[in-house]
Amino acid sequence: MDIKLCILTALWGRPVLSKLFLERMGCLINTFGISVVAVVSGDSRLSDLCDINRVCHVNCENKPLGKKWNTGLAACKDKNFTHLMILGSDDFPSNDFIRYNISRLSDGYDYFGSRGLYMFGGRKNFRGFGELFYFRYGGYLVGPGRCFSRKFIEKCNWILWDNSRNSGLDGSAAKRVRKDKFIKKGSYDVAEQGLFLVDIKTTGNVSGIPSGAKKNPQDFVDFVNKNLPPQEAENLKKFLIKTRAL
């Protein structure tokens, strides 16, 4: 199966972190020839950054969040993709993470993702500041990096989230999955596969580091250096140094 991936994300505030994220998306576009669509709220600088990094974008009010994400989903209709990946604008995937997903999706999954996720505490005075964590979500898939087939999205009439929701969006989409008994589901664990997908927790996050997340012993700087291109790694470290998280 020839996989054509599209990434859907949402932007609001946090211009510096968003700039770093969009640069990561630009690299993925150049490397894999994928599509990236962002739904943007507020700051016009975010739209300009999208243009610089060849990220398609559409504007929408920030709340309700369900409506915002569905607006972005509708903007993906004209993209040539077989599978859609969901990433927050603070979720940083490595090239190997994308390569792994494209390879696995070729097995024909309609719903696919990781059961675990790395998190780094970049929010001062909150749990885990300056520390790397790993969170396993039991038997469920974490939100970042979760993939849906176009076939499944079409069956949902291009509505994956309840429009009125401002929280619990991952569960809202998963509810639609549970209702369909005929789709092919698959999962893996980011840590077990030696992959890099890190949620950078800073001011403005929908959620903080959950109590069930466990501290990870590996050095975060070394982890970043090994998995991101040198200039991107350097820029991310500089940002976190300014927040005093490093």
N, C-alpha and C positions, 0 to 999 in steps of 0.2 A: 504494500500500500504506500503510495507516494504522499508523504505528510507535508502539508502546507500549514504552518503555524501562524497564528495571529495572537498578539498579546493585547489584552485590554487592561487599562489602568485608570486611576482617577487622581486628579491633582487639586490641591487647595492649600494655599499658604506655603510655609517652609521653602522659600525660594532657593536657598543654598543647597539643601538636601535634594530638592526636586531637580536642580541643575545637574547634580551628580548622578541622580537616577536616570535622567533623560540622556545623559552622555553614555550611560551603560546601555540604554535601549538603542542608541545610535550605533554603538559597536555591534550589537546583536543583529541589527538590520543589515549592516555592512557584511558581517560574517556569514549569516545564514539566509539572507534574502527574505526575512520574515516581514510581516506587517505589524505595526504597533499603533494602537488607537488610544488616545487619552481623552477623558472627559474633564474639562477644566472649569474651575469655579474661581471667580474673583480676579486676582492679580493678572493683568494683561501680559506681564513679563513671562508668565508661564507659557502662554501661547507662542510668544516669540522664541522661547527656548525649544518648544516643540518643533517649530519650523526649522530652526538651526540643525536639529538632530533628525530631521526627516520623519518625525512622528506626526501622524494625522491627529487632528483634534477637533472637538466639538465643545461648545460652551453650554453650561447648565448651572442652575442654582445648586448650592452645596447640599441643601436638605429639602426634602427627605432623601437620604442616601440611596434607598432602593430605587427611587425614580432616577437619581443621578446615574447609577450604574446601568440601569436599563436604557437610558438615553445613549450612553456609550455603546451598549450592545447593539442598538439600532443602527449606529454609525458604522458598525462592522459588516453590515449586510452586503455591501458592495465589494468587500474584500474577498479575494480568492483564497479561502482557507478551508482546511478539513477539520482543524481543531483550534479551540480558543483557550488560551492560558490566562488566568487571572493573577495579576500582581498589584499590590499596593505600591504607592510611590516611595515607600521606604523599604521595599523588598529588593535585595540585590542578589541576582543569580549569576553564577559564573557561566562562561561559555560551555564548559563541560556539563553543567546542569541542563542547559537547553539541548545540547547534543544528545544526552541520555534520554530526555523526554521524547525527542523526535524519533529516536530509535525504538523506544518502547511503544509509542503510539501507533507505530506501523503494524502492531498486532491487532489493531481494530478496536481499541477501547473507546467507549463513549464517555466514560467518567474515570479519571485517572489522576493520581496525585500522591503526595507523601503523607505519611503518618507522623512525621516529625519535622521540626524547624529550629534552626539556630536563631537566637535573639541576642542583641547586644544592647546593654543599657546606656543610652546616651542622654537620659533625662535626669538632670540634677535633682536631688532630694527625693527621688523615687527609687523603689526597689531595684537593685542590680546595677546601679550607676557604675560605669566603667568596667563591667564584667560581661563575659560571654556565657550564655545559657543554652541548653537544649531542651526543647519541650516536645514530648510525645503525646499525641492526642488520643490515646487509647486505640480503639478500632476505627476511629474516624479520620478523614483526611483534613489536614490543615488548610486554611484558606489560600495562602500564598502558593502559587505554582499549580493550583488545581486546574485541570483541563476538562473541557466539555467538547464532544464532537459537534460538528455543525448539524449533523442529522438529529441529534438530541435537542439542540437549541431550536431547530425548526419545529420539532414536535411540541415544544413549549411556546410556540408562536413568538419567539424572540423576547420572552419575558422570563428571566431566571430568578428575579428577586421580587418580593412584594413591594410595590411602589411606595407604600406608606412607611416602610421601616427606616429607622435611624440606627438600629443595632440588630445584632443577630442575623446579619446577612448571609453568613456561611450556612447557618441552619436553614434559612429560607430557601436557598438554592438546593441544599441537600434534601429538603422535603420533596422537591419536584423529582429528584432522582429516585427516592424511595417509592414514589408512586408508579414508576415505570419498571415493571418486572422483566422487561425484555432487553434492557441495555446491558452492554458488557462493561464490567467494572474491574479496575485494577489498582494496585497500590504498591508502594515501596517505602523505604526509610532513607532519608537524605544522608544521615550519618553512616548507616550501614553500607551505603553505596559510595562513600567517600566523596560526596558532592558538597557544593557550597551554595546555600541559599540562606541569607541572613536578613532578618527583620531588624532594622536600626530603630530602636525606640527613642524618640525625641519628643519635644513639646509638640502637641497637636495630634499625637497618636490616638486612634479610636480606643485602644486598650493598652495597658502596660504589660510588664512581664508577669505571667500568671504564677500563682503560688506553687503549682505543680512543676514548673520548669526547674531543671537541675543545673547547677554550675558546671561549665565545661572546662576541663583543665588546660586545654591547649591555648597557646599564646595567640591573642586575637590579631595582633599586628602581623605575625608570621602567617597566620591563616589567610589574611587578606592578601599579603604579598604573593602567596602561592597560587591564588585563585583569580585575581583580577589583573588586567594589564597594568604595567608599571605606573603609567601616568594616572590612571583611574585610582589605583591603590594609594598613590601619594596624595591625591586630592581628597580622598575619603579620610585618610589619616589626619590631614591638615584640618579638615572640618571638625573632627572629633577632638583634636587637640584644643581647638578654640572653645569647645564646649567643656573642656577640662575632663572629658571622659577618658582621655589617654594621657 
